[in-house]
Structures are given as C-alpha cells and as structure tokens.
C-alpha cells in the first residue's frame, strides 16, 4: 500500500474545506491513516519546501504556509500519490479541471488550499517531517 501526505493549507482551513477534502479522498477509496493539526514554524516550513529555497517566491511561500493552522493528513491506498494529486488538481486554477478540489474552490495560484506529495521519496520525507521528525510536538 502506498502512502502520501496531503496538507490542507491555512486558506483551506480558514474556508472550512477540510471535511470536503477528506470526503473526496475517502470516496475515491483512500484510507486516512493519520491526521495532525499544527501551525508550521518557519523552520519547518522551510524544510518542507526545501526544493524552492533559491526561488524568488520562497519567502512569501514560507510566510503563507506559516500564517495559520494546517492539517497534515497521511493517506494510504493503491496509487495513493497519483490519486490524491489527480483529485486535488492542477496548481494553476485556470488549468485545474472542474470536479477537482482546486478546480472547484481555488481562484489564485498563491492560495491553492492543498499540498500533496509528488513522489514516493517526497511522501516518505514529508510524512517523516510531519509525523516523526525533529519538529514533532
């Protein structure tokens, strides 16, 4: 069984979309294995988004993801990574298909409600960061 991490970002929490996002993933057949609500310290946010450190938008990204509570969710199931990303949709709201989370609820690419692991290696690293790593409360 494959595992993936899905984060409901501060804008998703603020807009009350946690239940909708969970419902969509559960209806697809994925199993919610673990859940944790937290406000990301900037250091943890920087570790999570380490691949973007050199990009100009990095400081704004860290400020955004650290601006309020997030829900970290570990999902399990066959093809969990690809299925979660398919249900979430493209990060550009103009390319996100209707029926996806972003296609139905996102207007801007900067506040896009959800993060999902993009590979097995990323899922392992991210799950460890949120549920077993240095920043565990």
Secondary structure, 3 states (H helix, E strand, C coil): CEEEEEEECHHHHHCCCHHHHHHHHHHHCCEEEEEEEECCCHHHHHHHCHHHCCCCCHHHHHHHHCCCCEEEEEEEECCHHHHHHHHHCCCCCCCCCCCCHHHHHCCCCCCCCEEECCCHHHHHHHHHHHHCCCCCC
